[in-house]
Amino acid sequence: MKWFRHSLRIFFGILVLLNVILAFHANRFTYFYDNPRKLPARKAEEYTTAEKLTGSLFGMKFIKSVVDGFPQVPHETVRLLTNDGFLLEGWYVPARQPQGTVILCHGHASNKAKILAETQYFHELDYNTLSFDFRAHGNSSGNVCTIGYRETRDLEAAYEYVAGRGEQNIVLWGVSMGAATILKAIPEHNLKPSRIILECPFATMYDAVKGRIRTMHLPESPASELLLLWGGLQRGMWSFGYRPDAYARDLTMPVLLNWGARDPRVLRHETDTIFRNLGSRHKQLVIYENSAHQSFCKNEEAKWKEAISRFLPVAAQPATAPIAVLN
């Protein structure tokens, strides 16, 4: 019996240590430190051995991403106030003969400068654009990111700003966390966009966490479940109930869903579930065979632009596009 008690103590000791490590990881993944010196984000190979060891145990520190580029066309810098008190910075780019307005939502640890290529193309298609930094990103206030759970309030503020300018043809575009935010925000805040463009959204927060664990080359379970539990407790949210795939049922407007076949974070079954659940009768799925979890605009430019231009010209007309899956 002595060996059994000893083994039991070792087991519980390991379990406690695992929980402590994952609690630190959950905190680091959802917290962005202020970056007053505007230091650029470092690549993994640029970290010292000590930093890599500390990061493996307690998670890498994220600093606020630097807005290191600007639109090359006339634009306005705007300030958006969310209903829970965050001040967001955005760029409003007017078109000469606007067909509508596209609101662009970036991904986790990114900012509005990282989606300038997409912004520029929508401008070329004669759409006004509004891109903005989510809370805790770029030049917006705050340090805590909830991976889209509360960022829906940021999108609501952006939507109200555009609607307040008299725009009736509002298109929402989002990538990764930004796409998941769109899926959650539409039913939550009763938004009424004319069309939606989603790029590599995760199906559930659980899937998003598994994707992160997978890219770290660690066993997905029980690390994913514990990371999700601790993240939810720390940020005051029910992470297990955060399901973009379920919110998709409330989208009845035309939807274009883009996904990269080499994506290690968002898997094909997640994309298929979201596409299947979309409440719209007018939906398209475009698969980018040579892309991972990245900008399709930059990596497969011609294919992406063709898909976007095919989807948007009838944005102000009744939708006639059939349900389609395109490779």
C-alpha positions as CSV (number, residue, x, y, z in Angstrom):
1,M,0.0,0.0,0.0
2,K,3.0,2.3,0.6
3,W,3.9,2.3,-3.1
4,F,0.3,3.0,-4.0
5,R,0.2,6.1,-1.7
6,H,3.5,7.2,-3.1
7,S,2.3,6.8,-6.7
8,L,-0.9,8.7,-5.8
9,R,1.1,11.6,-4.3
10,I,3.2,11.8,-7.5
11,F,0.1,11.7,-9.7
12,F,-1.6,14.5,-7.8
13,G,1.7,16.5,-7.7
14,I,2.0,16.3,-11.5
15,L,-1.7,17.2,-11.9
16,V,-1.3,20.3,-9.7
17,L,1.9,21.3,-11.6
18,L,0.1,20.9,-14.9
19,N,-2.8,23.1,-13.8
20,V,-0.4,25.8,-12.6
21,I,1.5,25.8,-15.9
22,L,-1.7,25.9,-18.0
23,A,-3.2,28.6,-15.8
24,F,-0.1,30.8,-16.6
25,H,-0.4,29.9,-20.3
26,A,-4.1,30.9,-20.4
27,N,-3.3,34.2,-18.8
28,R,-0.4,35.0,-21.1
29,F,-2.4,34.1,-24.2
30,T,-5.2,36.5,-23.4
31,Y,-3.1,39.4,-22.0
32,F,-1.2,41.9,-24.1
33,Y,1.4,44.0,-22.3
34,D,1.7,47.7,-23.1
35,N,4.4,48.5,-25.7
36,P,5.3,52.2,-25.2
37,R,8.6,51.7,-27.1
38,K,6.8,50.3,-30.1
39,L,8.9,47.2,-30.3
40,P,8.2,44.8,-33.1
41,A,7.0,41.3,-32.3
42,R,9.9,38.9,-32.3
43,K,10.0,35.6,-34.1
44,A,10.4,32.4,-32.1
45,E,14.1,31.9,-33.2
46,E,14.9,35.4,-31.8
47,Y,14.2,34.5,-28.2
48,T,17.0,33.5,-25.9
49,T,17.3,30.0,-24.5
50,A,16.2,31.2,-21.1
51,E,13.2,33.0,-22.6
52,K,12.2,29.9,-24.5
53,L,12.4,27.8,-21.4
54,T,10.3,30.3,-19.4
55,G,7.8,30.6,-22.2
56,S,7.4,26.8,-22.4
57,L,6.6,26.6,-18.7
58,F,4.6,29.8,-18.2
59,G,3.7,31.0,-21.7
60,M,5.3,33.6,-23.9
61,K,4.5,37.3,-23.1
62,F,2.5,39.0,-25.8
63,I,3.1,42.8,-26.3
64,K,0.6,45.0,-28.1
65,S,1.2,44.8,-31.9
66,V,2.7,47.8,-33.5
67,V,0.7,49.7,-36.2
68,D,3.6,50.0,-38.6
69,G,1.8,50.9,-41.9
70,F,-0.9,53.3,-43.1
71,P,-3.3,53.4,-46.0
72,Q,-1.7,54.9,-49.1
73,V,-5.0,56.7,-50.0
74,P,-6.8,59.6,-48.2
75,H,-8.3,58.4,-45.0
76,E,-9.6,59.5,-41.6
77,T,-8.3,58.3,-38.2
78,V,-11.4,57.7,-36.1
79,R,-12.1,56.9,-32.4
80,L,-14.7,54.4,-31.5
81,L,-16.1,54.0,-27.9
82,T,-17.5,50.7,-26.9
83,N,-20.4,50.3,-24.6
84,D,-18.1,48.8,-21.9
85,G,-15.7,51.8,-22.0
86,F,-12.8,50.8,-24.4
87,L,-11.5,53.4,-26.9
88,L,-10.7,51.9,-30.3
89,E,-8.7,53.4,-33.1
90,G,-9.8,52.9,-36.7
91,W,-9.2,54.1,-40.3
92,Y,-12.1,55.2,-42.4
93,V,-11.2,55.2,-46.1
94,P,-13.8,56.8,-48.4
95,A,-14.3,55.6,-52.0
96,R,-15.0,57.9,-54.9
97,Q,-18.2,56.2,-56.0
98,P,-19.0,54.0,-53.0
99,Q,-21.0,50.8,-53.5
100,G,-21.2,50.3,-49.8
101,T,-18.9,50.0,-46.8
102,V,-16.7,47.1,-45.7
103,I,-15.8,46.8,-42.0
104,L,-12.6,44.7,-41.6
105,C,-11.8,42.7,-38.4
106,H,-8.2,41.5,-37.9
107,G,-7.0,38.4,-36.1
108,H,-5.5,37.6,-32.7
109,A,-2.2,39.5,-31.9
110,S,-2.6,41.5,-35.1
111,N,-3.9,45.0,-35.9
112,K,-5.4,47.1,-38.7
113,A,-2.1,47.7,-40.4
114,K,-1.7,43.9,-41.0
115,I,-4.8,43.8,-43.2
116,L,-3.9,46.8,-45.4
117,A,-3.7,44.6,-48.5
118,E,-7.3,43.5,-48.0
119,T,-8.4,47.1,-47.2
120,Q,-6.8,48.4,-50.4
121,Y,-8.6,45.8,-52.6
122,F,-12.0,46.6,-51.2
123,H,-11.2,50.3,-51.9
124,E,-10.3,49.4,-55.5
125,L,-13.7,47.8,-55.8
126,D,-15.3,51.2,-54.8
127,Y,-16.2,50.3,-51.3
128,N,-15.6,52.6,-48.3
129,T,-13.7,50.7,-45.6
130,L,-13.4,50.9,-41.9
131,S,-10.6,48.9,-40.3
132,F,-10.0,49.1,-36.5
133,D,-7.8,47.7,-33.8
134,F,-9.7,45.4,-31.4
135,R,-9.3,46.1,-27.7
136,A,-5.8,45.2,-26.4
137,H,-4.4,45.4,-30.0
138,G,-2.6,48.1,-31.9
139,N,-3.5,51.6,-30.8
140,S,-6.7,50.7,-29.0
141,S,-7.1,50.7,-25.2
142,G,-7.1,47.7,-22.9
143,N,-4.8,44.7,-22.2
144,V,-7.2,41.7,-22.0
145,C,-8.3,39.9,-25.2
146,T,-11.1,37.3,-25.0
147,I,-10.6,35.9,-28.5
148,G,-13.8,37.4,-29.8
149,Y,-16.0,36.7,-26.7
150,R,-16.3,40.3,-25.7
151,E,-14.8,41.8,-28.9
152,T,-18.3,41.6,-30.3
153,R,-18.8,45.0,-28.5
154,D,-15.9,46.4,-30.5
155,L,-17.5,45.3,-33.8
156,E,-20.9,46.7,-32.6
157,A,-19.2,50.1,-32.1
158,A,-17.7,50.0,-35.6
159,Y,-21.0,49.0,-37.1
160,E,-22.9,51.8,-35.3
161,Y,-20.3,54.3,-36.6
162,V,-20.8,53.2,-40.2
163,A,-24.6,53.1,-39.9
164,G,-24.4,56.5,-38.3
165,R,-22.9,57.8,-41.5
166,G,-26.1,56.7,-43.3
167,E,-24.6,53.6,-44.8
168,Q,-27.2,50.9,-45.6
169,N,-25.0,48.4,-47.5
170,I,-22.6,47.2,-44.9
171,V,-20.3,44.2,-45.5
172,L,-18.4,42.5,-42.7
173,W,-15.0,40.9,-43.4
174,G,-13.0,39.1,-40.7
175,V,-10.1,36.7,-40.4
176,S,-9.6,34.0,-37.7
177,M,-10.6,35.7,-34.4
178,G,-12.1,38.5,-36.4
179,A,-14.3,36.1,-38.3
180,A,-15.4,34.3,-35.1
181,T,-16.2,37.7,-33.6
182,I,-18.5,38.4,-36.6
183,L,-20.3,35.1,-36.2
184,K,-21.0,35.9,-32.5
185,A,-21.8,39.6,-32.9
186,I,-24.5,39.3,-35.5
187,P,-27.1,37.5,-33.3
188,E,-25.8,39.0,-30.1
189,H,-26.1,42.6,-31.2
190,N,-28.8,42.2,-33.9
191,L,-26.5,43.5,-36.6
192,K,-27.9,43.6,-40.2
193,P,-25.1,43.5,-42.7
194,S,-25.9,42.9,-46.3
195,R,-23.1,40.3,-46.8
196,I,-20.4,38.5,-44.8
197,I,-16.9,37.3,-45.7
198,L,-15.3,34.9,-43.2
199,E,-11.7,33.7,-43.4
200,C,-10.6,30.7,-41.4
201,P,-12.8,31.1,-38.3
202,F,-12.5,28.4,-35.6
203,A,-15.7,26.4,-35.0
204,T,-15.5,26.6,-31.1
205,M,-13.2,28.1,-28.5
206,Y,-12.4,24.5,-27.6
207,D,-11.2,23.9,-31.2
208,A,-9.2,27.1,-31.1
209,V,-7.4,26.0,-28.0
210,K,-6.7,22.6,-29.5
211,G,-5.3,24.3,-32.6
212,R,-2.9,26.3,-30.4
213,I,-1.8,23.2,-28.5
214,R,-1.4,21.3,-31.8
215,T,0.9,23.9,-33.2
216,M,3.0,23.6,-30.0
217,H,3.4,19.8,-30.7
218,L,1.8,18.9,-27.4
219,P,-0.9,16.3,-26.6
220,E,-4.2,18.0,-27.2
221,S,-5.9,16.4,-24.1
222,P,-6.1,17.1,-21.2
223,A,-4.1,20.3,-21.9
224,S,-6.9,21.8,-24.1
225,E,-9.6,21.2,-21.6
226,L,-7.6,22.6,-18.7
227,L,-6.4,25.6,-20.7
228,L,-10.0,26.4,-21.7
229,L,-11.1,26.0,-18.1
230,W,-8.5,28.3,-16.6
231,G,-8.9,30.9,-19.4
232,G,-12.6,31.1,-18.8
233,L,-12.2,31.5,-15.0
234,Q,-9.6,34.2,-15.4
235,R,-11.5,36.2,-17.9
236,G,-15.0,35.6,-16.5
237,M,-16.5,33.9,-19.5
238,W,-18.0,30.5,-20.2
239,S,-15.4,29.4,-22.8
240,F,-17.0,26.0,-23.4
241,G,-20.1,27.7,-24.6
242,Y,-18.3,29.9,-27.1
243,R,-19.4,28.3,-30.4
244,P,-19.1,30.2,-33.7
245,D,-20.4,27.1,-35.5
246,A,-23.7,27.4,-33.6
247,Y,-23.9,31.2,-34.2
248,A,-23.7,30.5,-37.9
249,R,-27.3,29.3,-37.9
250,D,-28.4,32.9,-37.4
251,L,-26.7,34.2,-40.5
252,T,-29.3,34.5,-43.2
253,M,-27.5,37.0,-45.5
254,P,-25.1,35.8,-48.3
255,V,-21.8,34.4,-46.9
256,L,-18.5,33.7,-48.4
257,L,-16.3,31.4,-46.3
258,N,-12.6,31.1,-47.1
259,W,-10.3,28.4,-45.7
260,G,-6.7,27.3,-46.4
261,A,-6.2,23.6,-47.0
262,R,-2.8,23.7,-45.2
263,D,-4.1,25.3,-42.0
264,P,-2.8,23.5,-38.9
265,R,-5.0,25.6,-36.5
266,V,-8.4,25.4,-38.1
267,L,-9.2,22.0,-39.6
268,R,-11.4,21.1,-42.5
269,H,-14.1,19.5,-40.3
270,E,-14.5,22.8,-38.4
271,T,-14.9,24.7,-41.7
272,D,-17.4,22.1,-43.0
273,T,-19.4,22.4,-39.8
274,I,-19.6,26.2,-40.0
275,F,-20.5,26.1,-43.7
276,R,-23.2,23.4,-43.1
277,N,-24.7,25.4,-40.2
278,L,-24.9,28.7,-42.0
279,G,-28.5,29.7,-42.1
280,S,-28.1,31.5,-45.5
281,R,-29.3,29.8,-48.7
282,H,-26.7,31.8,-50.5
283,K,-23.3,30.7,-49.3
284,Q,-20.0,29.8,-50.9
285,L,-17.0,28.0,-49.6
286,V,-13.6,28.7,-51.3
287,I,-10.6,26.5,-50.4
288,Y,-7.1,27.8,-50.9
289,E,-5.0,24.7,-51.6
290,N,-1.6,26.4,-51.1
291,S,-2.4,28.5,-48.0
292,A,-2.3,27.8,-44.2
293,H,-3.6,30.1,-41.5
294,Q,-2.5,33.3,-43.2
295,S,-3.6,36.1,-45.6
296,F,-5.1,34.6,-48.7
297,C,-5.0,38.1,-50.3
298,K,-1.2,38.0,-50.0
299,N,-0.5,34.3,-50.5
300,E,-3.0,33.4,-53.3
301,E,-3.8,36.9,-54.5
302,A,-5.4,36.2,-57.9
303,K,-7.7,33.5,-56.6
304,W,-8.7,35.6,-53.5
305,K,-9.4,38.7,-55.6
306,E,-11.5,36.7,-58.1
307,A,-13.5,35.2,-55.3
308,I,-14.1,38.6,-53.6
309,S,-15.0,40.4,-56.8
310,R,-17.4,37.6,-57.8
311,F,-19.1,37.8,-54.4
312,L,-19.4,41.5,-54.0
313,P,-20.7,43.1,-57.2
314,V,-24.3,42.1,-56.4
315,A,-24.0,43.2,-52.8
316,A,-26.8,45.9,-53.2
317,Q,-29.1,43.5,-55.2
318,P,-31.1,40.5,-54.2
319,A,-28.9,37.5,-53.8
320,T,-29.0,35.0,-56.6
321,A,-25.8,33.0,-56.0
322,P,-26.4,29.3,-55.3
323,I,-24.9,27.3,-52.5
324,A,-21.4,26.3,-53.7
325,V,-18.1,24.8,-52.7
326,L,-15.2,25.9,-54.8
327,N,-11.6,24.6,-54.8
